[in-house]
Amino acid sequence: MAAANSYLVAVNLAQVRDTPPVRPGTRANRKPTRTGIDKRPAAGPVRIARLGLAGDTICDTRNHGGVDQAVYAYALEDTEWWQAELAGELAFQLGPGSLGENLTLRGVDVTNSVIGERWRIGGAILQVAVPRLPCSTFASYWDVDRLVKRFIRAGRTGAYLRVLTEGEVAAGDEVSVLDRPGHGLTLLETVRALTGDRSLAAKLLTAPELPADVHRLARRWLGIS
């Protein structure tokens, strides 16, 4: 959902670095030795193409990227919430790009956006596709105890977006919601479903905009083919 004064705060591109060591007690899959999670604001306009931003780098292509995860958006209000929540545990000040997001937004309720709603930002049209579920690299980058579990519990995961219309975006561009599907399945409900609340499985199937693998999972939970 977007307010009247919704806008793009920053467009962030990867500063590729060594993948940080996995924190003790954090479950981890095998990861590439380099990561693009450290993203910094770009100085000018950036073109968004079907599979992501020009000048960005995705190192872990097994778990990130592709049509359904082409762009990652996060609300600055949620970044500020994390800064207050973890002030005594963080080793650095959070700001645009600190969540590994490509687009930092202000005035957009990303958490309660509806799966499939379409946003116009600058010259691009983007569609809310699926929530971001955090990984061990993110936990290691922030170096905060139990971050993955805390991130999921808070539900402030940010949104992966599909690119429906390619185009240039820049800091200061307005964010406008073009339309919102009637099924009403929110990003937060999708997070809850994918992290254990199987009572929401049937609702996942009402959203045709979700990736096919999410629908397959929901059907398996419901025992249907």
C-alpha positions in Angstrom: 0.0 0.0 0.0 1.2 3.5 -0.8 0.4 6.8 0.8 0.0 10.1 -1.0 3.7 11.0 -0.3 5.2 7.7 -1.3 8.6 7.9 -3.0 11.8 6.1 -3.8 14.5 7.1 -1.3 17.4 5.3 -2.9 18.4 2.8 -5.6 21.0 0.5 -4.2 23.6 -1.6 -6.0 25.9 -4.3 -4.7 29.4 -3.8 -3.4 30.6 -7.4 -3.9 32.5 -8.7 -0.8 33.6 -11.9 0.7 30.7 -13.9 2.2 30.9 -13.4 6.0 31.5 -16.5 8.2 28.3 -18.2 9.4 27.4 -17.3 12.9 27.5 -20.1 15.5 24.1 -21.8 15.8 22.9 -20.5 12.4 21.6 -23.0 9.9 23.3 -22.5 6.6 23.3 -24.0 3.1 26.4 -24.0 1.0 27.0 -20.5 -0.2 29.3 -18.8 -2.8 32.5 -17.3 -1.4 31.4 -13.8 -2.6 28.1 -12.0 -1.9 26.3 -8.9 -3.2 24.2 -8.3 0.0 26.1 -5.1 0.8 24.3 -2.6 -1.3 24.9 1.2 -1.5 22.9 4.0 -3.0 23.6 4.8 -6.6 24.4 8.4 -7.6 21.9 8.7 -10.5 19.2 6.9 -12.5 19.4 3.2 -12.8 17.7 1.0 -15.4 15.6 -1.8 -14.2 15.4 -4.7 -16.7 13.5 -8.0 -16.6 16.0 -9.7 -14.4 17.2 -6.9 -12.2 19.1 -3.6 -12.0 21.8 -2.6 -14.4 25.1 -2.5 -12.4 23.8 -4.8 -9.6 25.4 -8.2 -8.9 23.8 -11.4 -7.6 26.4 -13.9 -6.5 24.1 -16.6 -5.0 22.0 -17.3 -8.2 20.8 -20.6 -6.8 18.8 -18.8 -4.1 18.3 -15.3 -5.4 17.4 -13.6 -8.6 15.2 -14.7 -11.5 11.9 -13.4 -12.8 10.1 -13.7 -9.5 13.0 -12.2 -7.5 14.2 -9.6 -9.9 14.1 -6.6 -7.6 14.0 -6.4 -3.8 12.2 -3.5 -2.1 12.2 -2.5 1.5 10.5 0.3 3.4 12.7 2.8 5.2 10.2 2.9 8.0 11.0 -0.8 8.6 14.7 -0.2 8.5 14.2 2.5 11.1 12.2 0.0 13.2 15.1 -2.4 13.1 17.6 0.3 14.0 15.6 1.0 17.2 14.9 -2.6 18.0 18.5 -3.7 17.6 20.4 -0.6 18.5 22.5 -2.2 21.2 23.4 -5.2 19.0 24.2 -3.7 15.6 27.8 -3.0 14.6 26.8 -0.3 12.1 24.0 2.2 11.5 21.3 0.9 9.3 20.2 2.9 6.2 19.3 2.5 2.6 20.7 -0.8 1.3 21.4 -2.3 4.7 18.8 -5.0 4.1 20.4 -5.9 0.8 17.5 -4.2 -0.9 17.6 -2.6 -4.4 14.8 -0.1 -3.8 14.4 1.8 -0.5 10.9 3.2 -0.2 9.3 5.8 2.0 5.5 5.9 2.6 4.8 2.4 1.3 3.4 -0.2 3.6 5.4 -3.1 2.0 4.5 -5.6 4.7 0.7 -5.3 4.0 1.0 -5.0 0.3 -1.1 -7.5 -1.6 0.5 -10.2 -3.7 0.2 -9.2 -7.3 -0.3 -5.4 -6.8 1.4 -3.3 -9.3 3.6 -0.3 -8.6 4.8 2.4 -11.0 8.2 3.8 -10.0 9.8 6.2 -12.5 9.7 4.5 -15.9 9.2 1.0 -14.5 6.1 -1.0 -13.5 6.8 -3.6 -10.9 4.6 -6.4 -9.3 4.7 -7.7 -5.7 5.6 -11.4 -6.2 6.8 -13.0 -2.9 8.3 -12.1 0.5 12.0 -12.3 1.1 12.9 -15.1 3.6 16.3 -14.3 5.2 19.3 -16.6 4.9 22.5 -17.2 6.9 24.4 -14.6 4.8 22.1 -11.9 5.9 22.4 -13.0 9.6 26.2 -13.0 9.3 26.3 -9.6 7.6 24.4 -7.9 10.5 26.2 -10.2 13.0 23.1 -10.3 15.2 22.1 -13.2 17.4 19.1 -15.2 16.2 18.4 -12.7 13.4 16.7 -15.1 11.0 14.1 -16.1 13.6 13.6 -12.5 14.8 13.3 -11.2 11.2 10.6 -13.8 10.4 8.7 -13.2 13.7 8.6 -9.5 13.0 7.2 -10.1 9.5 9.0 -7.1 8.1 10.6 -9.0 5.3 10.3 -6.7 2.3 9.1 -7.7 -1.1 10.6 -9.3 -4.1 9.2 -7.7 -7.3 8.7 -8.8 -10.9 9.5 -6.4 -13.6 6.5 -5.9 -15.9 7.7 -2.9 -17.7 11.4 -2.1 -17.9 12.6 1.5 -17.3 14.8 3.9 -15.4 14.3 4.8 -11.8 16.0 7.3 -9.5 15.9 8.6 -6.0 12.9 10.9 -5.5 10.6 9.1 -8.0 7.0 8.8 -6.9 5.7 5.3 -6.0 2.1 4.8 -7.1 -0.1 1.8 -6.8 -1.7 1.1 -10.1 -4.0 -1.7 -9.0 -4.5 -4.3 -6.2 -5.9 -7.8 -6.7 -9.2 -8.6 -5.0 -8.0 -11.8 -3.4 -6.4 -9.7 -0.7 -3.6 -12.1 0.2 -0.9 -9.9 1.8 2.8 -10.2 1.9 2.7 -10.7 5.7 0.1 -13.5 5.4 2.4 -15.2 2.8 5.3 -14.9 5.2 3.2 -16.6 7.9 2.1 -19.3 5.6 5.6 -20.1 4.3 7.1 -20.2 7.8 4.6 -22.6 9.4 1.0 -21.3 9.4 -0.6 -24.0 7.2 -4.1 -22.7 8.0 -3.3 -20.1 5.3 -2.5 -22.7 2.6 -5.9 -22.5 0.9 -5.5 -18.7 0.7 -2.2 -19.0 -1.0 -4.0 -20.7 -3.9 -6.3 -17.7 -4.3 -3.4 -15.6 -5.5 -2.4 -16.6 -9.1 0.5 -14.1 -9.0 2.5 -16.2 -6.5 5.3 -18.3 -8.0 4.4 -21.8 -9.1 6.6 -23.5 -6.4 4.6 -21.7 -3.7 1.3 -23.1 -5.2 2.8 -26.6 -5.3 3.8 -26.3 -1.7 0.3 -25.2 -0.7 -1.3 -28.0 -2.6 0.9 -30.5 -0.9 -0.1 -29.2 2.5 -3.7 -29.5 1.5 -3.3 -33.0 0.1 -4.4 -32.1 -3.4 -2.8 -32.5 -6.8 
